[in-house]
Amino acid sequence: MAPRTAGGAPRSWQATLAELARLVRLSDQPGDDPARTLARWHAWLAGRKVLLVLDDVPDEKVARVLLPAEGESATLLTSRAQLAGLAPVRRVELPPYTMSEALELLGRIIGRRRLHSDLDAAREIVTAGGMLPLAVRASGLKLAVLRHLPLREYASRLADEEAVLDELAAGDIAVRPRLAHGWRDLSPSGRAALLRLGRLAPGRPFTLARAAVALGRDEAAALRELEALIGAGVVTSPAGEVTVHHAVYALPRLIHLYAREGTAYRLDQGRTTA
């Protein structure tokens, strides 16, 4: 069950609940009272052992309402954000692919013979997409259609920071719309902070002190903004415990480039209206 529309916009908990209720035949009436439907839903869960899967949850509220209140049912959530307000939960962070995993997926799409025809270029292709499954899939599907396109030429296209987001697309499998969904999920202050961090050099981790300069904040305020972006899933933080002044943060490459595009667009708009 996806608590989002087909276009990626968050759905209300009432809309998600109504679909769940119809799926398990608790309600067939579009005008049913949500509170009554919710009570029936919780009662239905309490009497069963169900695994509820909620994919791409936008925020804690949707999950909290739908989670089983009692009984033996369990819930598996996926989300771009950390959903810090949910407890108790077991959190599992899914890292990007390893190089071997990314090449395995690319090879399954384009064929192992073509993959090994230029393995160095193939490595550059999956690296350009940050080893993200969606980016690898988009690359592979594009190459599968453009069978004449050498891997080396496509790798060169992906090395162009101004073109890479357009290149990572094959039909309706594309990276840019997913990044746009994540952008819309941010608060206005989060968007402003991401735009400022996007001015940093891509591919280079940064410290709190460097972030404070980029954000135009003192370190305490900058830390709060960084932690909010970590919670939203757009800034990466150290895997182990480390004090804030020794921590090193990073923007994933594609998010960084998307933020830089947004900065350039806003600068151009400012020049146009000035």
Phi and psi in degrees as GROMACS dihedral restraints (atoms count N, CA, C in turn):
[ dihedral_restraints ]
;  ai    aj    ak    al  type     phi  dphi    fc
    3     4     5     6     1  -107.3    20    10
    4     5     6     7     1   117.0    20    10
    6     7     8     9     1   -78.5    20    10
    7     8     9    10     1    34.9    20    10
    9    10    11    12     1  -136.0    20    10
   10    11    12    13     1   159.0    20    10
   12    13    14    15     1   -75.3    20    10
   13    14    15    16     1   171.8    20    10
   15    16    17    18     1   -61.3    20    10
   16    17    18    19     1   -27.6    20    10
   18    19    20    21     1   -84.3    20    10
   19    20    21    22     1    -2.0    20    10
   21    22    23    24     1    96.5    20    10
   22    23    24    25     1    -2.1    20    10
   24    25    26    27     1   -76.0    20    10
   25    26    27    28     1   143.2    20    10
   27    28    29    30     1   -61.9    20    10
   28    29    30    31     1   138.5    20    10
   30    31    32    33     1   -94.7    20    10
   31    32    33    34     1   153.8    20    10
   33    34    35    36     1   -70.0    20    10
   34    35    36    37     1   157.1    20    10
   36    37    38    39     1   -63.9    20    10
   37    38    39    40     1   -30.3    20    10
   39    40    41    42     1   -64.2    20    10
   40    41    42    43     1   -41.3    20    10
   42    43    44    45     1   -67.7    20    10
   43    44    45    46     1   -41.7    20    10
   45    46    47    48     1   -65.3    20    10
   46    47    48    49     1   -43.0    20    10
   48    49    50    51     1   -61.6    20    10
   49    50    51    52     1   -42.2    20    10
   51    52    53    54     1   -60.8    20    10
   52    53    54    55     1   -39.5    20    10
   54    55    56    57     1   -68.5    20    10
   55    56    57    58     1   -41.6    20    10
   57    58    59    60     1   -60.9    20    10
   58    59    60    61     1   -43.1    20    10
   60    61    62    63     1   -62.5    20    10
   61    62    63    64     1   -38.8    20    10
   63    64    65    66     1   -67.8    20    10
   64    65    66    67     1   -37.7    20    10
   66    67    68    69     1   -63.0    20    10
   67    68    69    70     1   -37.6    20    10
   69    70    71    72     1   -99.4    20    10
   70    71    72    73     1    10.1    20    10
   72    73    74    75     1    61.8    20    10
   73    74    75    76     1    40.1    20    10
   75    76    77    78     1   -88.1    20    10
   76    77    78    79     1   -23.1    20    10
   78    79    80    81     1  -155.8    20    10
   79    80    81    82     1   137.6    20    10
   81    82    83    84     1  -119.0    20    10
   82    83    84    85     1     4.3    20    10
   84    85    86    87     1  -104.7    20    10
   85    86    87    88     1   115.9    20    10
   87    88    89    90     1   -58.2    20    10
   88    89    90    91     1   -27.4    20    10
   90    91    92    93     1   -92.7    20    10
   91    92    93    94     1    12.0    20    10
   93    94    95    96     1   -59.9    20    10
   94    95    96    97     1   146.4    20    10
   96    97    98    99     1   -67.2    20    10
   97    98    99   100     1   124.3    20    10
   99   100   101   102     1   -58.6    20    10
  100   101   102   103     1   -38.8    20    10
  102   103   104   105     1   -63.4    20    10
  103   104   105   106     1   -39.8    20    10
  105   106   107   108     1   -69.3    20    10
  106   107   108   109     1   -40.8    20    10
  108   109   110   111     1   -63.4    20    10
  109   110   111   112     1   -39.3    20    10
  111   112   113   114     1   -63.8    20    10
  112   113   114   115     1   -41.2    20    10
  114   115   116   117     1   -63.0    20    10
  115   116   117   118     1   -41.2    20    10
  117   118   119   120     1   -66.3    20    10
  118   119   120   121     1   -37.8    20    10
  120   121   122   123     1   -62.1    20    10
  121   122   123   124     1   -48.5    20    10
  123   124   125   126     1   -63.4    20    10
  124   125   126   127     1   -38.9    20    10
  126   127   128   129     1   -65.6    20    10
  127   128   129   130     1   -39.2    20    10
  129   130   131   132     1   -63.7    20    10
  130   131   132   133     1   -43.5    20    10
  132   133   134   135     1   -65.1    20    10
  133   134   135   136     1   -40.5    20    10
  135   136   137   138     1   -61.1    20    10
  136   137   138   139     1   -29.1    20    10
  138   139   140   141     1   -93.2    20    10
  139   140   141   142     1     7.6    20    10
  141   142   143   144     1  -137.2    20    10
  142   143   144   145     1   165.6    20    10
  144   145   146   147     1  -108.8    20    10
  145   146   147   148     1    97.8    20    10
  147   148   149   150     1  -122.3    20    10
  148   149   150   151     1   141.5    20    10
  150   151   152   153     1  -102.4    20    10
  151   152   153   154     1   110.3    20    10
  153   154   155   156     1   -94.9    20    10
  154   155   156   157     1   122.2    20    10
  156   157   158   159     1  -109.2    20    10
  157   158   159   160     1   118.9    20    10
  159   160   161   162     1  -115.2    20    10
  160   161   162   163     1   113.7    20    10
  162   163   164   165     1  -100.6    20    10
  163   164   165   166     1   131.5    20    10
  165   166   167   168     1    61.8    20    10
  166   167   168   169     1    55.1    20    10
  168   169   170   171     1   -70.1    20    10
  169   170   171   172     1   127.6    20    10
  171   172   173   174     1   -78.1    20    10
  172   173   174   175     1   -30.9    20    10
  174   175   176   177     1  -160.6    20    10
  175   176   177   178     1   172.6    20    10
  177   178   179   180     1   -66.6    20    10
  178   179   180   181     1   -32.8    20    10
  180   181   182   183     1   -60.3    20    10
  181   182   183   184     1   -45.4    20    10
  183   184   185   186     1   -60.5    20    10
  184   185   186   187     1   -46.7    20    10
  186   187   188   189     1   -66.0    20    10
  187   188   189   190     1   -43.4    20    10
  189   190   191   192     1   -62.1    20    10
  190   191   192   193     1   -38.9    20    10
  192   193   194   195     1   -67.3    20    10
  193   194   195   196     1   -39.0    20    10
  195   196   197   198     1   -88.9    20    10
  196   197   198   199     1   -16.6    20    10
  198   199   200   201     1   -62.6    20    10
  199   200   201   202     1   145.6    20    10
  201   202   203   204     1   -63.5    20    10
  202   203   204   205     1   130.9    20    10
  204   205   206   207     1   -80.7    20    10
  205   206   207   208     1   -27.5    20    10
  207   208   209   210     1  -157.6    20    10
  208   209   210   211     1   173.5    20    10
  210   211   212   213     1    95.5    20    10
  211   212   213   214     1  -169.4    20    10
  213   214   215   216     1   -99.5    20    10
  214   215   216   217     1     5.3    20    10
  216   217   218   219     1   -71.4    20    10
  217   218   219   220     1   155.8    20    10
  219   220   221   222     1  -134.3    20    10
  220   221   222   223     1   162.0    20    10
  222   223   224   225     1  -130.9    20    10
  223   224   225   226     1   135.7    20    10
  225   226   227   228     1  -111.1    20    10
  226   227   228   229     1   119.9    20    10
  228   229   230   231     1  -111.6    20    10
  229   230   231   232     1   141.5    20    10
  231   232   233   234     1  -119.9    20    10
  232   233   234   235     1   145.2    20    10
  234   235   236   237     1  -160.3    20    10
  235   236   237   238     1   148.9    20    10
  237   238   239   240     1   -75.6    20    10
  238   239   240   241     1   -29.9    20    10
  240   241   242   243     1   -89.3    20    10
  241   242   243   244     1   167.2    20    10
  243   244   245   246     1   -81.1    20    10
  244   245   246   247     1   -17.4    20    10
  246   247   248   249     1    49.6    20    10
  247   248   249   250     1    54.4    20    10
  249   250   251   252     1   -62.0    20    10
  250   251   252   253     1   -23.8    20    10
  252   253   254   255     1   -77.6    20    10
  253   254   255   256     1    -5.0    20    10
  255   256   257   258     1   -89.8    20    10
  256   257   258   259     1   129.2    20    10
  258   259   260   261     1  -157.9    20    10
  259   260   261   262     1   149.3    20    10
  261   262   263   264     1   -82.9    20    10
  262   263   264   265     1   139.7    20    10
  264   265   266   267     1  -139.0    20    10
  265   266   267   268     1   157.7    20    10
  267   268   269   270     1  -100.2    20    10
  268   269   270   271     1   118.4    20    10
  270   271   272   273     1   -96.8    20    10
  271   272   273   274     1   132.9    20    10
  273   274   275   276     1  -127.4    20    10
  274   275   276   277     1   113.0    20    10
  276   277   278   279     1   -87.7    20    10
  277   278   279   280     1   126.4    20    10
  279   280   281   282     1   -93.1    20    10
  280   281   282   283     1   110.9    20    10
  282   283   284   285     1   -76.6    20    10
  283   284   285   286     1   167.5    20    10
  285   286   287   288     1   -60.2    20    10
  286   287   288   289     1   167.4    20    10
  288   289   290   291     1   -59.2    20    10
  289   290   291   292     1   152.4    20    10
  291   292   293   294     1   -75.9    20    10
  292   293   294   295     1   168.2    20    10
  294   295   296   297     1   -59.4    20    10
  295   296   297   298     1   -42.9    20    10
  297   298   299   300     1   -66.1    20    10
  298   299   300   301     1   -38.1    20    10
  300   301   302   303     1   -66.1    20    10
  301   302   303   304     1   -42.6    20    10
  303   304   305   306     1   -64.7    20    10
  304   305   306   307     1   -42.7    20    10
  306   307   308   309     1   -67.9    20    10
  307   308   309   310     1   -33.9    20    10
  309   310   311   312     1   -62.3    20    10
  310   311   312   313     1   -45.3    20    10
  312   313   314   315     1   -64.9    20    10
  313   314   315   316     1   -44.6    20    10
  315   316   317   318     1   -61.1    20    10
  316   317   318   319     1   -42.0    20    10
  318   319   320   321     1   -65.8    20    10
  319   320   321   322     1   -33.7    20    10
  321   322   323   324     1   -66.8    20    10
  322   323   324   325     1   -29.8    20    10
  324   325   326   327     1   -84.3    20    10
  325   326   327   328     1   -44.7    20    10
  327   328   329   330     1   -99.7    20    10
  328   329   330   331     1    -9.3    20    10
  330   331   332   333     1    98.8    20    10
  331   332   333   334     1   137.5    20    10
  333   334   335   336     1   -67.6    20    10
  334   335   336   337     1   -33.1    20    10
  336   337   338   339     1   -62.8    20    10
  337   338   339   340     1   -45.1    20    10
  339   340   341   342     1   -67.0    20    10
  340   341   342   343     1   -39.6    20    10
  342   343   344   345     1   -55.9    20    10
  343   344   345   346     1   -47.4    20    10
  345   346   347   348     1   -82.6    20    10
  346   347   348   349     1    -3.1    20    10
  348   349   350   351     1   -68.4    20    10
  349   350   351   352     1   -26.5    20    10
  351   352   353   354     1  -154.2    20    10
  352   353   354   355     1    77.3    20    10
  354   355   356   357     1   -66.2    20    10
  355   356   357   358     1   -32.6    20    10
  357   358   359   360     1   -63.8    20    10
  358   359   360   361     1   -42.4    20    10
  360   361   362   363     1   -65.4    20    10
  361   362   363   364     1   -38.8    20    10
  363   364   365   366     1   -61.3    20    10
  364   365   366   367     1   -40.5    20    10
  366   367   368   369     1   -62.3    20    10
  367   368   369   370     1   -40.7    20    10
  369   370   371   372     1   -65.7    20    10
  370   371   372   373     1   -35.2    20    10
  372   373   374   375     1   -64.3    20    10
  373   374   375   376     1   -48.9    20    10
  375   376   377   378     1   -72.0    20    10
  376   377   378   379     1   -30.8    20    10
  378   379   380   381     1   -67.7    20    10
  379   380   381   382     1   -37.8    20    10
  381   382   383   384     1   -60.9    20    10
  382   383   384   385     1   -30.4    20    10
  384   385   386   387     1   -90.4    20    10
  385   386   387   388     1    13.6    20    10
  387   388   389   390     1    68.1    20    10
  388   389   390   391     1    19.5    20    10
  390   391   392   393     1    62.4    20    10
  391   392   393   394     1    18.9    20    10
  393   394   395   396     1   -80.1    20    10
  394   395   396   397     1   136.2    20    10
  396   397   398   399     1   -54.0    20    10
  397   398   399   400     1   -43.6    20    10
  399   400   401   402     1   -63.0    20    10
  400   401   402   403     1   -40.9    20    10
  402   403   404   405     1   -67.1    20    10
  403   404   405   406     1   -41.3    20    10
  405   406   407   408     1   -63.7    20    10
  406   407   408   409     1   -42.5    20    10
  408   409   410   411     1   -64.0    20    10
  409   410   411   412     1   -44.9    20    10
  411   412   413   414     1   -61.0    20    10
  412   413   414   415     1   -42.5    20    10
  414   415   416   417     1   -61.2    20    10
  415   416   417   418     1   -47.8    20    10
  417   418   419   420     1   -62.5    20    10
  418   419   420   421     1   -43.9    20    10
  420   421   422   423     1   -65.3    20    10
  421   422   423   424     1   -36.4    20    10
  423   424   425   426     1   -66.0    20    10
  424   425   426   427     1   -43.6    20    10
  426   427   428   429     1   -67.3    20    10
  427   428   429   430     1   -32.0    20    10
  429   430   431   432     1   -66.2    20    10
  430   431   432   433     1   -32.7    20    10
  432   433   434   435     1   -80.5    20    10
  433   434   435   436     1   -44.7    20    10
  435   436   437   438     1   -90.3    20    10
  436   437   438   439     1    71.5    20    10
  438   439   440   441     1   -67.3    20    10
  439   440   441   442     1   -18.6    20    10
  441   442   443   444     1   -80.7    20    10
  442   443   444   445     1   -14.0    20    10
  444   445   446   447     1   -80.0    20    10
  445   446   447   448     1   117.5    20    10
  447   448   449   450     1   -64.5    20    10
  448   449   450   451     1   144.6    20    10
  450   451   452   453     1   -58.9    20    10
  451   452   453   454     1   -37.3    20    10
  453   454   455   456     1   -63.9    20    10
  454   455   456   457     1   -40.0    20    10
  456   457   458   459     1   -67.0    20    10
  457   458   459   460     1   -40.7    20    10
  459   460   461   462     1   -67.7    20    10
  460   461   462   463     1   -37.9    20    10
  462   463   464   465     1   -60.5    20    10
  463   464   465   466     1   -37.6    20    10
  465   466   467   468     1   -66.0    20    10
  466   467   468   469     1   -37.7    20    10
  468   469   470   471     1   -62.2    20    10
  469   470   471   472     1   -42.8    20    10
  471   472   473   474     1   -70.7    20    10
  472   473   474   475     1   -19.8    20    10
  474   475   476   477     1   -74.2    20    10
  475   476   477   478     1   -17.1    20    10
  477   478   479   480     1   -79.6    20    10
  478   479   480   481     1   110.8    20    10
  480   481   482   483     1   -63.6    20    10
  481   482   483   484     1   -24.2    20    10
  483   484   485   486     1   -83.9    20    10
  484   485   486   487     1   -12.3    20    10
  486   487   488   489     1  -113.6    20    10
  487   488   489   490     1   -17.4    20    10
  489   490   491   492     1   -59.8    20    10
  490   491   492   493     1   -39.5    20    10
  492   493   494   495     1   -67.8    20    10
  493   494   495   496     1   -31.1    20    10
  495   496   497   498     1   -75.6    20    10
  496   497   498   499     1   -32.8    20    10
  498   499   500   501     1   -73.2    20    10
  499   500   501   502     1   -28.0    20    10
  501   502   503   504     1   -83.8    20    10
  502   503   504   505     1    66.2    20    10
  504   505   506   507     1  -155.6    20    10
  505   506   507   508     1   138.4    20    10
  507   508   509   510     1  -145.9    20    10
  508   509   510   511     1   103.0    20    10
  510   511   512   513     1    62.8    20    10
  511   512   513   514     1  -129.4    20    10
  513   514   515   516     1   -91.5    20    10
  514   515   516   517     1     8.1    20    10
  516   517   518   519     1   -95.5    20    10
  517   518   519   520     1   104.3    20    10
  519   520   521   522     1  -149.6    20    10
  520   521   522   523     1   150.0    20    10
  522   523   524   525     1   -81.8    20    10
  523   524   525   526     1   -38.9    20    10
  525   526   527   528     1   -57.3    20    10
  526   527   528   529     1   -45.5    20    10
  528   529   530   531     1   -60.5    20    10
  529   530   531   532     1   -36.4    20    10
  531   532   533   534     1   -64.9    20    10
  532   533   534   535     1   -39.9    20    10
  534   535   536   537     1   -65.2    20    10
  535   536   537   538     1   -37.0    20    10
  537   538   539   540     1   -64.6    20    10
  538   539   540   541     1   -37.7    20    10
  540   541   542   543     1   -61.7    20    10
  541   542   543   544     1   -44.7    20    10
  543   544   545   546     1   -62.9    20    10
  544   545   546   547     1   -36.5    20    10
  546   547   548   549     1   -62.8    20    10
  547   548   549   550     1   -43.7    20    10
  549   550   551   552     1   -67.1    20    10
  550   551   552   553     1   -26.4    20    10
  552   553   554   555     1   -72.3    20    10
  553   554   555   556     1   -20.3    20    10
  555   556   557   558     1   -74.1    20    10
  556   557   558   559     1   152.0    20    10
  558   559   560   561     1   -72.3    20    10
  559   560   561   562     1   163.2    20    10
  561   562   563   564     1   -55.4    20    10
  562   563   564   565     1   -40.5    20    10
  564   565   566   567     1   -68.3    20    10
  565   566   567   568     1   -34.4    20    10
  567   568   569   570     1   -65.9    20    10
  568   569   570   571     1   -40.2    20    10
  570   571   572   573     1   -63.7    20    10
  571   572   573   574     1   -43.5    20    10
  573   574   575   576     1   -62.6    20    10
  574   575   576   577     1   -41.3    20    10
  576   577   578   579     1   -65.8    20    10
  577   578   579   580     1   -41.7    20    10
  579   580   581   582     1   -64.4    20    10
  580   581   582   583     1   -39.3    20    10
  582   583   584   585     1   -61.2    20    10
  583   584   585   586     1   -41.0    20    10
  585   586   587   588     1   -67.8    20    10
  586   587   588   589     1   -41.5    20    10
  588   589   590   591     1   -67.5    20    10
  589   590   591   592     1   -27.0    20    10
  591   592   593   594     1   -65.1    20    10
  592   593   594   595     1   -15.9    20    10
  594   595   596   597     1   -78.8    20    10
  595   596   597   598     1   -12.8    20    10
  597   598   599   600     1   -68.9    20    10
  598   599   600   601     1   160.1    20    10
  600   601   602   603     1   -66.1    20    10
  601   602   603   604     1   128.4    20    10
  603   604   605   606     1   -62.4    20    10
  604   605   606   607     1   147.1    20    10
  606   607   608   609     1    81.4    20    10
  607   608   609   610     1     1.5    20    10
  609   610   611   612     1  -115.9    20    10
  610   611   612   613     1   120.5    20    10
  612   613   614   615     1   -60.8    20    10
  613   614   615   616     1   159.7    20    10
  615   616   617   618     1  -138.6    20    10
  616   617   618   619     1   155.7    20    10
  618   619   620   621     1   -94.4    20    10
  619   620   621   622     1   172.8    20    10
  621   622   623   624     1   -60.2    20    10
  622   623   624   625     1   -40.8    20    10
  624   625   626   627     1   -62.0    20    10
  625   626   627   628     1   -41.9    20    10
  627   628   629   630     1   -68.0    20    10
  628   629   630   631     1   -38.8    20    10
  630   631   632   633     1   -63.8    20    10
  631   632   633   634     1   -38.9    20    10
  633   634   635   636     1   -61.4    20    10
  634   635   636   637     1   -39.8    20    10
  636   637   638   639     1   -65.8    20    10
  637   638   639   640     1   -46.3    20    10
  639   640   641   642     1   -63.0    20    10
  640   641   642   643     1   -38.1    20    10
  642   643   644   645     1   -83.2    20    10
  643   644   645   646     1   -13.5    20    10
  645   646   647   648     1    67.9    20    10
  646   647   648   649     1    34.8    20    10
  648   649   650   651     1  -126.3    20    10
  649   650   651   652     1   162.1    20    10
  651   652   653   654     1   -73.0    20    10
  652   653   654   655     1   169.4    20    10
  654   655   656   657     1   -66.1    20    10
  655   656   657   658     1   -33.6    20    10
  657   658   659   660     1   -65.0    20    10
  658   659   660   661     1   -44.7    20    10
  660   661   662   663     1   -68.9    20    10
  661   662   663   664     1   -38.9    20    10
  663   664   665   666     1   -63.2    20    10
  664   665   666   667     1   -38.6    20    10
  666   667   668   669     1   -63.2    20    10
  667   668   669   670     1   -40.2    20    10
  669   670   671   672     1   -63.3    20    10
  670   671   672   673     1   -40.6    20    10
  672   673   674   675     1   -68.6    20    10
  673   674   675   676     1   -40.2    20    10
  675   676   677   678     1   -61.6    20    10
  676   677   678   679     1   -43.9    20    10
  678   679   680   681     1   -66.7    20    10
  679   680   681   682     1   -32.9    20    10
  681   682   683   684     1   -66.4    20    10
  682   683   684   685     1   -38.5    20    10
  684   685   686   687     1   -71.9    20    10
  685   686   687   688     1   -32.5    20    10
  687   688   689   690     1   -63.6    20    10
  688   689   690   691     1   -44.1    20    10
  690   691   692   693     1   -62.0    20    10
  691   692   693   694     1   -31.3    20    10
  693   694   695   696     1   -82.5    20    10
  694   695   696   697     1    -7.1    20    10
  696   697   698   699     1    83.2    20    10
  697   698   699   700     1    19.5    20    10
  699   700   701   702     1  -110.8    20    10
  700   701   702   703     1    -8.1    20    10
  702   703   704   705     1  -125.5    20    10
  703   704   705   706     1   136.5    20    10
  705   706   707   708     1   -95.3    20    10
  706   707   708   709     1   149.3    20    10
  708   709   710   711     1  -126.6    20    10
  709   710   711   712     1   168.4    20    10
  711   712   713   714     1   -58.7    20    10
  712   713   714   715     1   146.8    20    10
  714   715   716   717     1   -75.0    20    10
  715   716   717   718     1   -30.3    20    10
  717   718   719   720     1  -110.5    20    10
  718   719   720   721     1   177.3    20    10
  720   721   722   723     1   -72.1    20    10
  721   722   723   724     1   134.4    20    10
  723   724   725   726     1  -159.4    20    10
  724   725   726   727     1   145.6    20    10
  726   727   728   729     1   -67.7    20    10
  727   728   729   730     1   155.3    20    10
  729   730   731   732     1   -60.9    20    10
  730   731   732   733     1   -30.4    20    10
  732   733   734   735     1   -81.8    20    10
  733   734   735   736     1    -8.6    20    10
  735   736   737   738     1  -110.2    20    10
  736   737   738   739     1    -3.7    20    10
  738   739   740   741     1   -72.6    20    10
  739   740   741   742     1   147.4    20    10
  741   742   743   744     1  -122.3    20    10
  742   743   744   745     1   126.9    20    10
  744   745   746   747     1  -109.3    20    10
  745   746   747   748     1   167.6    20    10
  747   748   749   750     1  -155.0    20    10
  748   749   750   751     1   152.7    20    10
  750   751   752   753     1  -102.4    20    10
  751   752   753   754     1   124.8    20    10
  753   754   755   756     1   -53.8    20    10
  754   755   756   757     1   146.3    20    10
  756   757   758   759     1   -53.9    20    10
  757   758   759   760     1   -48.8    20    10
  759   760   761   762     1   -69.5    20    10
  760   761   762   763     1   -37.9    20    10
  762   763   764   765     1   -63.2    20    10
  763   764   765   766     1   -41.5    20    10
  765   766   767   768     1   -60.7    20    10
  766   767   768   769     1   -45.8    20    10
  768   769   770   771     1   -67.7    20    10
  769   770   771   772     1   -35.2    20    10
  771   772   773   774     1   -64.4    20    10
  772   773   774   775     1   -41.6    20    10
  774   775   776   777     1   -64.8    20    10
  775   776   777   778     1   -38.7    20    10
  777   778   779   780     1   -65.5    20    10
  778   779   780   781     1   -37.8    20    10
  780   781   782   783     1   -59.9    20    10
  781   782   783   784     1   -44.1    20    10
  783   784   785   786     1   -62.8    20    10
  784   785   786   787     1   -38.8    20    10
  786   787   788   789     1   -64.0    20    10
  787   788   789   790     1   -46.2    20    10
  789   790   791   792     1   -62.6    20    10
  790   791   792   793     1   -40.6    20    10
  792   793   794   795     1   -62.2    20    10
  793   794   795   796     1   -44.1    20    10
  795   796   797   798     1   -68.8    20    10
  796   797   798   799     1   -34.9    20    10
  798   799   800   801     1   -65.4    20    10
  799   800   801   802     1   -41.8    20    10
  801   802   803   804     1   -64.3    20    10
  802   803   804   805     1   -40.7    20    10
  804   805   806   807     1   -63.2    20    10
  805   806   807   808     1   -38.6    20    10
  807   808   809   810     1   -64.4    20    10
  808   809   810   811     1   -39.7    20    10
  810   811   812   813     1   -67.3    20    10
  811   812   813   814     1   -35.1    20    10
  813   814   815   816     1   -66.9    20    10
  814   815   816   817     1   -39.2    20    10
  816   817   818   819     1   -88.2    20    10
  817   818   819   820     1   -11.7    20    10
